[in-house]
Amino acid sequence: MASLEGRTAIITGAASGIGRAAAQLFSQAGAFVVLADVSDKVVETLELVKAAGGAGEAYVGDVADAPLVDTLVARAEANGGLDVMFANAGVSGGLPGLFELTVEDWDRVLRINTVGVFLAVQAAAKVMAPRGKGSIICTASVAGIRSGAGGMPYSASKAAVISIVQTGANQLSGTGVRINAVCPGLTETGMTQVVFDRARERGTENKIGQLNPLRRAAVPEEIARVALFLASDDASYVNGQAIAVDGGLSSSHPVVPGKMA
């Protein structure tokens, strides 16, 4: 396992799914974790971390509110300095069609998925850059790479996250701060649970993830392991990248398996 011994990491969206898995994994790797989520279940995540011998703090609030982000960074700094920012919080926004979308739909999804990430990146970079080190990881999505994996607001927001990472890496040139994105494919989390529940009710669970070469969905720990790699010194030369963790889904244009025409 990659080591984060003696380091402090902020993880947003830590109440469940990828964020909860990352909190446990980062803690096992030695990090003090500062956790945040709009759901008070983030406290349960902290309890799991502590039960396994880890240490950290938990905060309930909206990651698109600058004061909360400032609080998280201040708490990390008080614990020896912020080493890792995992801007993971996000919402799906459902699957409204083009003609049904409203401005309110766009505002809600982009506020959390894009503004929340920007605030986390900016706040982390401000304290990391003067020290000449630090790792920022953002959760994007394969939906941000191309169409077919989410609704329009969600896909646009995740494409924006990838752009934040790419432009951020260049704006942080020479500082020693790395910034990368993880782009999950279909993963069983609180956000996607309805998809899995419906498939199980229909008896079609075996079809979940059938479009990717591994023919299955991911579990949160599989995404969190990639985030841990990016957080650690093992990824010391990885910067400005959007890494797809999708079972191979984004490796191909749509085809019928076994046929090319």
WOPESUL-V117495 format. One record per residue. N is the residue number from 1. RES is the residue in one small letter. PHI is phi as a letter, one per 40 degrees, with the letter a starting at -180 (* if undefined). OMEGA is omega in whole degrees, 0 to 359 (none if undefined). NEAR is the number of other ideal C-beta (glycine too) atoms within 12 Angstrom. Layout:
BEGIN
[[N RES PHI OMEGA NEAR] [N RES PHI OMEGA NEAR]]
END
This chain:
BEGIN
[[1 m * 175 20] [2 a c 184 26] [3 s b 170 20] [4 l b 185 34] [5 e d 178 20] [6 g g 183 17] [7 r b 180 35] [8 t b 183 39] [9 a b 170 56] [10 i c 176 55] [11 i b 177 55] [12 t c 184 55] [13 g g 189 46] [14 a c 183 53] [15 a c 184 37] [16 s a 170 33] [17 g f 184 40] [18 i c 180 49] [19 g c 178 50] [20 r c 179 40] [21 a c 179 40] [22 a c 179 51] [23 a d 180 52] [24 q c 182 38] [25 l c 179 40] [26 f c 179 50] [27 s c 178 40] [28 q c 179 29] [29 a c 174 33] [30 g h 184 26] [31 a c 164 41] [32 f c 188 34] [33 v b 174 51] [34 v b 191 46] [35 l b 178 50] [36 a a 175 49] [37 d a 175 40] [38 v c 179 28] [39 s c 179 28] [40 d c 175 19] [41 k c 174 24] [42 v c 177 38] [43 v c 177 23] [44 e c 178 23] [45 t c 179 44] [46 l c 178 33] [47 e c 177 22] [48 l c 178 28] [49 v c 182 35] [50 k c 179 21] [51 a c 179 15] [52 a c 177 19] [53 g g 180 12] [54 g c 181 29] [55 a b 178 26] [56 g i 178 39] [57 e b 180 31] [58 a b 180 35] [59 y b 178 36] [60 v b 179 25] [61 g i 184 29] [62 d c 183 26] [63 v c 176 48] [64 a c 174 31] [65 d c 183 24] [66 a d 180 20] [67 p d 178 17] [68 l c 180 29] [69 v c 178 37] [70 d c 178 25] [71 t c 180 26] [72 l c 180 46] [73 v c 179 39] [74 a c 179 23] [75 r c 177 28] [76 a c 179 37] [77 e c 179 26] [78 a c 180 16] [79 n c 176 23] [80 g h 177 18] [81 g h 181 27] [82 l c 179 41] [83 d b 185 40] [84 v b 170 53] [85 m b 175 54] [86 f b 180 56] [87 a c 191 52] [88 n b 186 55] [89 a c 178 49] [90 g a 176 50] [91 v b 183 36] [92 s c 183 32] [93 g g 179 32] [94 g g 182 21] [95 l b 178 22] [96 p c 179 20] [97 g c 181 12] [98 l d 185 15] [99 f c 179 7] [100 e c 183 14] [101 l c 176 23] [102 t b 176 17] [103 v c 179 11] [104 e c 176 14] [105 d d 181 25] [106 w c 184 25] [107 d d 183 19] [108 r c 185 28] [109 v c 182 37] [110 l c 179 32] [111 r c 182 28] [112 i c 188 38] [113 n c 185 45] [114 t b 179 39] [115 v c 179 29] [116 g d 178 41] [117 v c 179 44] [118 f d 181 32] [119 l c 180 37] [120 a c 180 50] [121 v c 182 44] [122 q c 182 27] [123 a c 179 35] [124 a c 182 48] [125 a c 182 36] [126 k c 180 25] [127 v c 181 34] [128 m c 187 34] [129 a d 179 25] [130 p c 180 17] [131 r c 177 18] [132 g g 179 15] [133 k a 178 23] [134 g i 178 41] [135 s b 176 44] [136 i b 178 53] [137 i b 179 52] [138 c b 175 54] [139 t c 173 54] [140 a b 180 47] [141 s a 171 50] [142 v c 176 40] [143 a c 177 41] [144 g c 180 41] [145 i c 176 28] [146 r a 184 23] [147 s c 171 20] [148 g h 182 24] [149 a b 179 34] [150 g i 177 35] [151 g c 185 29] [152 m c 179 29] [153 p c 180 36] [154 y c 182 37] [155 s c 178 33] [156 a c 181 27] [157 s c 181 40] [158 k c 171 43] [159 a c 177 31] [160 a c 178 35] [161 v c 177 46] [162 i c 179 36] [163 s c 176 27] [164 i d 180 40] [165 v c 183 43] [166 q c 180 25] [167 t c 178 20] [168 g c 179 38] [169 a d 181 29] [170 n c 177 16] [171 q c 177 20] [172 l c 181 31] [173 s d 177 17] [174 g g 182 11] [175 t c 185 25] [176 g g 179 22] [177 v c 178 36] [178 r b 176 39] [179 i a 182 47] [180 n a 178 43] [181 a b 168 45] [182 v b 182 47] [183 c b 182 41] [184 p c 165 50] [185 g c 182 42] [186 l c 183 39] [187 t b 181 43] [188 e c 178 30] [189 t b 176 37] [190 g d 183 30] [191 m c 183 34] [192 t b 188 35] [193 q d 181 20] [194 v c 179 16] [195 v c 181 27] [196 f c 181 27] [197 d c 180 15] [198 r c 179 15] [199 a c 180 21] [200 r c 178 16] [201 e c 180 11] [202 r c 183 13] [203 g g 182 10] [204 t b 182 15] [205 e d 182 18] [206 n c 180 14] [207 k c 180 19] [208 i c 180 29] [209 g g 186 31] [210 q c 183 19] [211 l c 179 27] [212 n c 185 30] [213 p c 177 18] [214 l c 176 19] [215 r f 177 17] [216 r a 173 24] [217 a c 177 31] [218 a c 167 35] [219 v b 186 25] [220 p d 182 37] [221 e c 181 27] [222 e c 177 30] [223 i c 182 43] [224 a c 179 42] [225 r c 178 30] [226 v c 176 39] [227 a c 178 49] [228 l c 176 39] [229 f d 181 33] [230 l c 179 44] [231 a c 189 48] [232 s c 177 31] [233 d c 176 23] [234 d c 180 19] [235 a b 188 27] [236 s c 180 18] [237 y b 178 12] [238 v b 185 26] [239 n a 176 28] [240 g g 186 27] [241 q b 172 26] [242 a b 189 38] [243 i c 179 32] [244 a c 176 31] [245 v b 196 39] [246 d b 180 36] [247 g g 180 29] [248 g g 184 19] [249 l d 186 33] [250 s c 181 29] [251 s c 188 18] [252 s a 165 19] [253 h c 181 12] [254 p d 176 16] [255 v a 170 14] [256 v c 183 11] [257 p d 178 13] [258 g g 181 7] [259 k b 178 7] [260 m b 181 9] [261 a a none 5]]
END
